[in-house]
Amino acid sequence: MSTLPSPVSTHSALRWAISDVLTMARRNLLALFRVPVSIVFMIIQPIMFVILFRYVFGGAIPIVGTSYVNYLIPGILVQTTMFGSVGTAIGLAEDLQKGLIERFRALPMARLAVLAGRTVSDLFRNVLILAIITGVGFLVGFRPTGGVVAYLQACLLMLVFAYCLSWGFAYVGLAAPNAEAAQAITFPLIFPLAFASAIFVLVSSMPGWLRPFANNQPVSQTADAVRGLMLGQPHGQSTWIALAWAIGAVCVLAPLAVNKYRKVA
């Protein structure tokens, strides 16, 4: 006669699984902070985008209803968190190339700890980047008017969106032969989402054939929602649409990544 697992054993298994995930996340963060150059480059890129569009292109981009810097910074924050999730692909590809994933699987740990730990560590890294780029934004004149609570809601939305995307990049990292290939694969995936969007310019300024894609793709919806929250402006259903995109993405991409993980190691 079969017996069901007791609540105590189930609770214990869940507790150890969470502990394994956090241990892997801590390991990934320690590896990141032990290479200061990688942190510098991770921060320099979004700062360069801020300076470039704020002081070089900003004067040529008309925005109705607010200043260009107030339009730009929320978009840059969305772009930065999205680019930050690419680190999931690169980190997993490096671990796979070095044979670390095979060693992890030989240890008495939760099977999903490697994937979940990587995505959680990249989530924490995005929190750090958000704080830094927010500070940079204030230095160049960004002045959100939506209030502290709305600003935190916008940050939470960005982090959820980026975290869900990171599961797709986890699949890329496991499928790529090395970290360089993983980085090369992610570029054509995120380039059209980042630049054919409402991050830098109004969608209405784009050619007519491009507007339907730019208006309805997930990055534009997330940027519109974040901008509306931070500036206290109406943004329709963008928040719910962005969340729907994020939930749909993780429901599709996480099983793909998990299945790939089971096959590669």
MOJO-V611767 format. One record per pair of residues at least 24 apart in sequence whose ideal C-beta (glycine too) atoms are under 7 Angstrom apart, sorted by the first residue. I is the first residue (numbers start at 1). J is the second residue. D is the distance in whole Angstrom. If there is no record, write none. Layout:
i: {I | I}
j: {J | J}
d: {D | D}
This chain:
i: {16 | 17 | 20 | 20 | 20 | 21 | 21 | 21 | 21 | 21 | 24 | 24 | 24 | 24 | 25 | 25 | 25 | 25 | 28 | 28 | 28 | 28 | 29 | 29 | 32 | 42 | 43 | 43 | 46 | 46 | 46 | 46 | 47 | 49 | 50 | 50 | 50 | 50 | 53 | 54 | 61 | 63 | 66 | 69 | 69 | 69 | 70 | 70 | 70 | 71 | 72 | 73 | 73 | 74 | 74 | 74 | 74 | 75 | 75 | 75 | 75 | 75 | 76 | 77 | 77 | 77 | 77 | 78 | 78 | 78 | 78 | 78 | 78 | 79 | 79 | 80 | 80 | 81 | 81 | 81 | 81 | 81 | 82 | 82 | 82 | 82 | 82 | 83 | 84 | 84 | 84 | 84 | 84 | 85 | 85 | 85 | 85 | 85 | 86 | 86 | 86 | 87 | 87 | 88 | 88 | 88 | 88 | 88 | 88 | 88 | 89 | 89 | 89 | 89 | 89 | 89 | 89 | 90 | 90 | 90 | 90 | 91 | 91 | 92 | 92 | 92 | 92 | 93 | 93 | 93 | 93 | 93 | 94 | 96 | 96 | 97 | 97 | 101 | 102 | 105 | 112 | 115 | 115 | 115 | 115 | 118 | 119 | 119 | 119 | 119 | 122 | 123 | 123 | 126 | 126 | 127 | 130 | 130 | 144 | 144 | 145 | 145 | 146 | 146 | 146 | 146 | 147 | 150 | 150 | 150 | 151 | 153 | 154 | 154 | 154 | 157 | 157 | 157 | 157 | 157 | 158 | 158 | 160 | 161 | 161 | 161 | 164 | 164 | 164 | 165 | 167 | 167 | 167 | 167 | 168 | 168 | 170 | 171 | 171 | 171 | 171 | 174 | 174 | 174 | 174 | 175 | 193 | 193 | 194 | 197 | 198 | 198 | 199 | 218 | 218 | 221}
j: {110 | 110 | 109 | 110 | 113 | 110 | 113 | 116 | 117 | 120 | 113 | 114 | 117 | 118 | 117 | 120 | 121 | 124 | 91 | 117 | 118 | 121 | 121 | 124 | 125 | 129 | 129 | 132 | 76 | 80 | 129 | 133 | 136 | 76 | 76 | 136 | 137 | 140 | 200 | 140 | 201 | 202 | 231 | 140 | 141 | 142 | 142 | 143 | 231 | 227 | 200 | 137 | 142 | 223 | 226 | 227 | 230 | 198 | 199 | 200 | 223 | 227 | 133 | 130 | 133 | 158 | 226 | 158 | 199 | 219 | 222 | 223 | 226 | 194 | 199 | 129 | 133 | 126 | 130 | 158 | 159 | 162 | 162 | 165 | 190 | 194 | 219 | 190 | 122 | 125 | 126 | 129 | 162 | 122 | 162 | 165 | 166 | 169 | 169 | 186 | 190 | 122 | 125 | 118 | 119 | 122 | 166 | 169 | 170 | 173 | 169 | 170 | 172 | 173 | 176 | 182 | 186 | 173 | 179 | 182 | 183 | 118 | 173 | 118 | 170 | 173 | 174 | 173 | 176 | 178 | 179 | 182 | 179 | 174 | 264 | 178 | 179 | 265 | 265 | 265 | 258 | 170 | 257 | 258 | 261 | 170 | 163 | 166 | 167 | 170 | 166 | 159 | 163 | 159 | 162 | 159 | 155 | 158 | 230 | 231 | 231 | 232 | 229 | 230 | 231 | 232 | 232 | 229 | 230 | 232 | 230 | 229 | 226 | 229 | 230 | 222 | 225 | 226 | 239 | 242 | 222 | 226 | 246 | 222 | 242 | 246 | 246 | 249 | 250 | 249 | 250 | 253 | 254 | 257 | 249 | 253 | 257 | 253 | 256 | 257 | 260 | 257 | 260 | 261 | 264 | 260 | 217 | 219 | 219 | 223 | 223 | 224 | 223 | 242 | 245 | 245}
d: {7 | 4 | 4 | 4 | 4 | 7 | 5 | 4 | 5 | 6 | 5 | 6 | 2 | 7 | 4 | 4 | 4 | 7 | 6 | 6 | 6 | 4 | 5 | 6 | 7 | 7 | 7 | 6 | 6 | 4 | 7 | 5 | 6 | 6 | 6 | 6 | 7 | 6 | 6 | 5 | 6 | 7 | 6 | 6 | 5 | 5 | 6 | 6 | 6 | 7 | 7 | 4 | 4 | 6 | 5 | 4 | 5 | 7 | 4 | 6 | 5 | 7 | 6 | 6 | 6 | 6 | 7 | 6 | 6 | 6 | 5 | 5 | 6 | 5 | 5 | 6 | 6 | 5 | 7 | 5 | 7 | 4 | 6 | 6 | 6 | 7 | 7 | 7 | 6 | 6 | 4 | 6 | 6 | 6 | 5 | 5 | 4 | 6 | 6 | 5 | 7 | 5 | 7 | 6 | 6 | 5 | 4 | 4 | 5 | 6 | 4 | 7 | 4 | 4 | 7 | 4 | 5 | 7 | 5 | 5 | 6 | 6 | 7 | 6 | 6 | 3 | 6 | 4 | 5 | 6 | 4 | 4 | 5 | 6 | 6 | 5 | 7 | 5 | 5 | 5 | 7 | 6 | 6 | 7 | 6 | 7 | 6 | 5 | 6 | 6 | 5 | 6 | 5 | 6 | 5 | 7 | 6 | 7 | 4 | 6 | 6 | 5 | 5 | 5 | 6 | 4 | 7 | 4 | 7 | 7 | 6 | 5 | 4 | 4 | 5 | 7 | 6 | 6 | 6 | 6 | 7 | 6 | 5 | 5 | 6 | 5 | 4 | 5 | 4 | 6 | 5 | 4 | 4 | 5 | 6 | 4 | 4 | 6 | 5 | 4 | 5 | 7 | 4 | 6 | 5 | 6 | 6 | 5 | 6 | 6 | 5 | 6 | 5 | 7 | 4 | 6}
